[in-house]
């Protein structure tokens, strides 16, 4: 082998090693950048998922409270209507027991 052939073989091997290392480094950097891009995205997605779950839980709690409020309101209205009917019946009953006033004048002593 000549010196030129040995030099070319060594040079080719070194260039191949440098190129291979560069490609490996580029692939690793690309993978790191891709995972770095995904990490904030995933964290943000998880945050919005948690916000949505909290909103749904709050909505369910408010819905249950509103349902209880509607039930209490209906009970108050029912009780008020019942009391009005009872009051009207008692007024009607009391009116039937009242005797009409007499139109005669009371007797007075005349001197």
C-alpha positions in Angstrom: 0.0 0.0 0.0 1.1 3.4 -0.8 1.2 6.3 1.5 -1.5 8.0 -0.5 -3.9 5.0 -0.2 -3.3 4.8 3.5 -4.0 8.5 3.9 -7.2 8.3 1.8 -8.4 5.3 3.8 -7.7 7.0 7.1 -9.2 10.3 5.9 -12.3 8.5 4.6 -12.7 6.7 7.9 -12.3 9.9 9.9 -14.8 11.8 7.7 -17.3 8.9 8.1 -16.9 9.0 11.9 -17.4 12.8 12.0 -20.4 12.6 9.7 -21.9 9.7 11.6 -21.4 11.6 14.9 -22.9 14.7 13.4 -26.0 12.8 12.2 -26.3 11.1 15.6 -26.0 14.5 17.3 -28.6 16.0 15.0 -31.0 13.2 15.5 -30.6 13.4 19.3 -31.0 17.2 19.3 -34.1 16.8 17.1 -35.6 14.2 19.5 -34.8 16.4 22.5 -36.4 19.4 20.9 -39.5 17.4 20.0 -39.9 16.1 23.5 -39.3 19.6 24.9 -42.0 20.9 22.6 -44.4 18.2 23.7 -43.8 18.7 27.4 -45.2 22.2 27.7 -48.0 21.2 25.4 -48.9 18.2 27.5 -48.7 20.2 30.7 -51.0 22.9 29.2 -53.4 20.2 28.0 -53.4 18.6 31.5 -54.0 22.1 33.0 -57.0 22.7 30.7 -58.3 19.2 31.4 -58.1 19.9 35.1 -59.9 23.3 34.7 -62.6 21.6 32.7 -63.1 18.9 35.4 -63.3 21.6 38.1 -65.8 23.5 36.0 -68.0 20.4 35.6 -67.8 19.6 39.3 -68.7 23.2 40.1 -71.6 23.1 37.6 -72.9 19.9 39.1 -72.8 21.4 42.6 -74.6 24.5 41.5 -77.2 22.4 39.7 -77.8 20.4 42.9 -78.1 23.6 45.0 -80.5 25.1 42.4 -82.6 21.9 42.5 -82.8 22.2 46.3 -83.7 25.8 46.0 -86.5 25.0 43.5 -87.9 22.4 45.8 -87.9 24.8 48.8 -89.5 27.5 46.7 -92.3 25.1 45.5 -92.9 24.1 49.2 -93.1 27.8 50.2 -95.6 28.5 47.4 -97.6 25.4 48.3 -97.7 26.4 51.9 -98.7 30.0 51.1 -101.5 28.8 48.8 -102.7 26.4 51.6 -102.6 29.2 54.2 -104.5 31.5 51.8 -107.2 28.8 51.3 -107.5 28.2 55.0 -107.7 31.9 55.8 -110.3 32.4 53.1 -112.3 29.5 54.5 -112.1 30.9 58.1 -113.1 34.4 56.9 -116.0 32.8 55.1 -117.0 30.8 58.1 -116.7 33.8 60.4 -118.8 35.9 58.1 -121.7 33.3 58.2 -121.8 33.5 62.0 -122.0 37.3 62.1 -125.6 38.5 62.6 -126.7 41.5 60.7 -126.9 44.7 62.7 -130.3 45.8 63.8 -131.6 49.0 62.4 -133.8 49.8 65.4 -132.9 52.6 67.7 -132.2 51.8 71.3 -134.8 52.9 73.8 -133.9 56.0 75.6 -135.5 57.4 78.7 -137.5 60.5 78.1 -138.4 62.8 80.8 
